[in-house]
Amino acid sequence: MKDQIKRTIRQLLIPPVNEQVRRTIARNNIRSLQQISIGAVIVESVILLLFVPHHFHELRDYIVSVSSVGFCDIVSLYMALHLTRVQKSKEKFEGPLRRESRMLVLYFIVMAFWGMAASLRNYAAGGQMLTFFIVEIVFTCFIAIRPLLDAVLIFGCHIVFYLMVFHVNGGAGISAFNYFAMAFLMWVGTVIRYQSVLENVTQRFELERLNRKLERISQTDPLTDIGNRMAIREDFEQLVGNDVAVMMADIDHFKRFNDRTGHDAGDEVLRRVAEQLRQYFPKECCYRYGGDEFLVIMTDITATEYQRRIRRWSLSVEKIRIPGVGMPIRCSAGFVTGHPETPDDLRALIHGADQALYEMKKDHHANHPEADCGRNPDE
């Protein structure tokens, strides 16, 4: 029971967060803090612009208040400019952001003490202590900080400010119970908010992961573990505009495998042929076009090197031995090269490779049954 309570408290104060989620929360905090600092600059600048002209001749009497507003303006302006630069730098914004997270805490501490100083002056003069509480509320409402660190910041600042007030008149103007109860409720609110942000970000990444998995499944042929026709269509955009080599291949007399040894044996033939295909061509370039037809599209490869790979793959297929399948396994293949500028150009190349395969099969089966099935018919 005690161990369960300890785990619950630990998970509440220091919830487990993976690096990807931590960085996302940090980026969200940077965006929020940038907007807060810009808002602070605007508000404090407007206050100065309205106040100074009307009290110019007696400005010496308000020098502390004016200096306080100016200090807040300068600090907030620095944060706004710095965080804007961070967001514009992809390298920094996609990085660990640990320095920026520490700056967030430092900015909170600086602004909290600034709020304490302003509220203490008002308190000593018999006024309200709103500035300090406004600073805390703004941060706790818009910035997601881990609960343990948040507890240190909130309760630490409240204790320090209470000691300041106590030093003035023994804290006669405030109720200690209500004061610290407010700090506790503020912290509870930040814990709930952080847990909500953490849960939302985690669920978003999990949903993205499942979507990627579903996308891979939808674009992968389950039998051969290479791309299907949908994957070909998805890859068209990145293929056009490049020098490509396109091969269309099929398994000779594949129907006989199904008819004589059964469809299970035929499936095993397809799996083993595709397995060899992945040995000689990048997996992301290989597709099951349909039935026993395979398509391979590679970029930036010479016709000579492509033909060499086809020959090696063809020879490796002929060495495949499957128990219960006595017939030899051979493939025919035809290929073309080109530089498609549009998807239609790429479709034309695929059709050209299919025609080359057709011509190869006629030559392969009719005149040269044992010939190399990877020869380019245009030679």
N, C-alpha and C positions, 0 to 999 in steps of 0.2 A: 504493500500500500504506500509506504513512504517512497519507495523507488518510483512508483507511478506518479506520485505528486511531484517529485523532483524532475522527472522527465517532462511533465506537463508545464511546470514553471520554466524550465530551461527552453522548451519549445516556444513558450510564450515570449520570453525575453530575447532569446537568440534563435529565431526560427531558421531552419536549414534553407539556404538559398544557393542554387548553382550559379556559376559565373555568368552564364548568358542572361539569366533573370536579373542578377545584380546589376549588370551593365545596362539593361533596359530600364530598370528603376532609376539608375543614375542619370540616364539620358532624359527621362521624364522630369526628374528633379531639376536638371539644368535648364530645360525649357521653361518650367514653372518659375524657377529662380530668376531667369532672365526677364520674364514678364513682371515679376514682383519688383525687381530692381529698376526696371524702366518706369513702372508705375510710381515708385518712390521718388525717382528723379523728377517726374512730371509734377507730382503733388508738392514736393518741397520747393521746386523752382517757382511754381505758381504762388506759394505762400510768400516766398522772398519778394517776388515781383509786386505782390499786392501790399506787403507790409512796409518794405523799405521806403517807397516814395511818400507814404502817408506819415511816416515817423522819422523822416530823414534828419530833422533838426534835433531830435531827441534820441538819435540812434545809439548814443553812448550809454543810455540807460538800459538798452535792450541788447547790448553787445553779446552777452552770454547766450541769449536765445537765438540771435541771428547766427552766431558762430556754431551753435548746435545744429541748426537747420542746414547751414552750409556744410558742416562735417557729414551729415547724413547724405546730402546731395552728392558730395565728392565720392564717398565710399560706394554709394549705389551706382553712380555713373561708371566708376571703375569696374564694378561687377557686371554691369550691363554690357560694356564694351568687351570685356574679357570673355564672357560667356557667348557673346555673339561671334567672336573670332573662333571659339572652340567649335561652335555649331557649323561654321563655314568650312572648317578643316575636317575633311572626311577621315583623315588618318587619326586625328585626336578624338573626334566624336565617336569613331568605331573602336577606339582603344579602351583600356581598362578604366579610365576616368577616375582613378583613385585620388589624384591631386585635386581634381575639381570637387570630389566628394568631401575632402578635407576642407577645401575653401568654403563649401556650403556651411559646414559646422562653424568655421571661423567667422563667417559673415553673420550667422545667427548670434554667436557670442558677442561680437562687436555691436550689432544692432540692439541686442538685449541690454547691454550695459549703457548704450546710448539712451535707450528707453528708460532705464533705471534713473539715469542722471536727470533726464527731463521730468520724469514723474516725481522724483525726490524734490526738485525745486518747486513744483506745483504743490506737493504735499506740505512742504515747509511754509508755503504761503497760504495754506488753507484751501488749496484747490484739489482737483481730482487727479488720480494716478492712472489715467487712461493710456498714456503713450506706451508704457512698459507692457501692458496687457494686450494692446493692439499689435505690437511687434510679435508677441508670442502666438496670438491667435492667427495672424497672417501666415506665419511659418507652419504652425501645426495643421492648418487647414489645407495648405497647398504643397507641402513638402513631405515626402514619405521617408521617414528615418526609422531605422531599426529600433524596436521598443526599448532595449537596454540603454542604448545611447540617448534616446529621447528622454528616458527617465532621468539620466544624469543631467542632461541639459535643462529640462523643465524644473525639476526639484532643486537642482543646484542654483539656478537663477532665482527661484523663489526664496530660497534660504538666504542668499546674499542680499536680495532686495529687502527682505524682512529685517535683517540685521541692520541695514542702512536706516530703515524707518524707525526701528527700535532705538537706534542711536540718537534720533532727533527728539523724540518725546516718549520713548518707551512703547511705541506702537499703539498709542492710545486711540488713534483714529481708525484702526482696523480691527476686525475680529480674527484672531489667529486661526480659529477653527474654520471659519468660512474661507479665509485666505488660502490655507493649505488644502481644504476640500476642493476648491476651484482648481488648484494645481493638479490634484489627483484626477479629477474629472477630465481635465484637459489632456492628461497623459492617457487615460483610458480611451478617449476619443482618438488620439494619435495611434494607439495600438490597433483599434478597430479599423482605422483607415489603412494602416500599413498592411494588416492581414488581408483586407479587401483588395488593395493594389497587388499584393503578392499573389493572391489567388487568381486575379484576373490575368496577370501577366503569365503565370504558370499555365493556366488553361489555354491562353492564346497560343503559347508555344506548343503545347500538346496537340491542339487542334491543327496547327500548321504541320506538325510532324505527321499526324494521321493523314492529312491531306496530301502531303508529299508521298507517303507510303501508298495511299490509294491511287495517286497519279502514276507511281512506278508500276503498281499492279496492273492498272488499266493499259499501260503502254508496254507491258512485258508479256511475251508469249509464255504461258505457264508450262508448256511441255519442254521447250528448248532453252528457256531463261535468256532469250535475246529479245530485241525489240519487235513489235508487231506493226501492222499497217498504220495504226494510230501514232505510234512513235515516229514513223517515217514522216507523216504530215507535220508533227510537232517540230521535227528537226529541219524542215525545209528552209526556214528563215535563216538559220545559221550556216546553211550549206551554200545558198546562192551567193554569187559574188566571189567564189573561190574556185581555184583549179581543183577539179574532182576527178576521181576514177570510180567508175560504177561497174560492179560485177553482178550478173544474174546467174545463178547456178541452180541445178536440181539434181535429184538422185535418179540414176538410170534405172528404168524398169521398176520404179518404186511400187507400183500396183502389185507386182508379183510377190513382194514381201508380205503384203497384207493378205493376198489370196492364198499363198502356200504355207505361211507360218503364223498367220493371225495378226490382228491389229496391235496386240501388245508388243509383238516383235517389231512391227512396223514403227511403233512409237519409239522403241528403243533404238532403232536405226536412226530416226530423226534426232534423238537426243545425242547420240554418239557423233553424228556428223556435225551438229551444231557445236558440240564440245571441241571438236578439232578446229572448227572455224574460229572459235575464240582463241585458239592457241596461236593462230597466224595473223589475225586481224584484231584490232581493238574491239572490245565487246560493244562499246557504244556506237560502233559503225556497222554492226551486224543486225540484220532483221530477218524474221521469217515472213516472207512475202505472201505465203499462202500454200497450203498443202505441203509438198516436198520442195518448194522453191525458196531459195535464200537470196537475199540482196545484201551487198556490202557497198557502202559509199564512203570513200576516204578522201580527205583533202590534202593538198600539197604533197603528192607522191608521184614519182615518175612512172610512166607506163612500164618501163623495164622492171623496176622494183615491184610494182603491183603484179606483173605477170609472174615474177619469181615466187611471190607469196602464193599465188594461185596454184602454181605447180607443186610447191611443197605441201600445200593443204590437200590437193588432190591425191598425192602419193600417200599422205598420212591416212586419208580415208580408205584407201585400198588395203591398208594394213589392219583395219578394224576387224576384230573377230568377236562375234556374238554367239554364245551358246544356243544351239537350236536353230541357228540361221546358217544354212550351208551355202547359200548363194553369195558370190562376191559382191562387195559394195563399191560402186564407182559413181563418180559425179561428172556431169558436163557443165562447163562454165563458159560464158562469153562476157567480154568487158569492153567498155569504151571510156574515153577520157574527154574532158571538155571544160568550159568555163561558163556555167549557166549564170545569166544575169537576172533571170526571173524564175519563179516556181515552174512556169510552163516550160522553160528551157531545161530545167532539171527533170521534169516528167518526160521530156523528149529523150534525154540521155538514158533514163531508165528503160524507155521503150526501145532505144537503140541497143542497150545491153541485152534486152530480152530477144531482140532479133538476132544479135550475135550468138546468143545461146542456141537459138533455133537452128542457125546455120551450123554451129558446132555439133549439135546432136545429129544432124543429117550426116555430116562427115564422120563423126565418131562411131555411129552405129552402122552406117552403110559401108564405109570404105576402110576405116581404121579403128576397129573395135578395141585395140589395146593402146591407142595413141594417147598422148598426154592431153588430158581434158582441160588443161589450162591454157592452151595455145590461143593466141589472138587471131581470129579469122581474117583480119585485115592484113596480116603479114604476107 
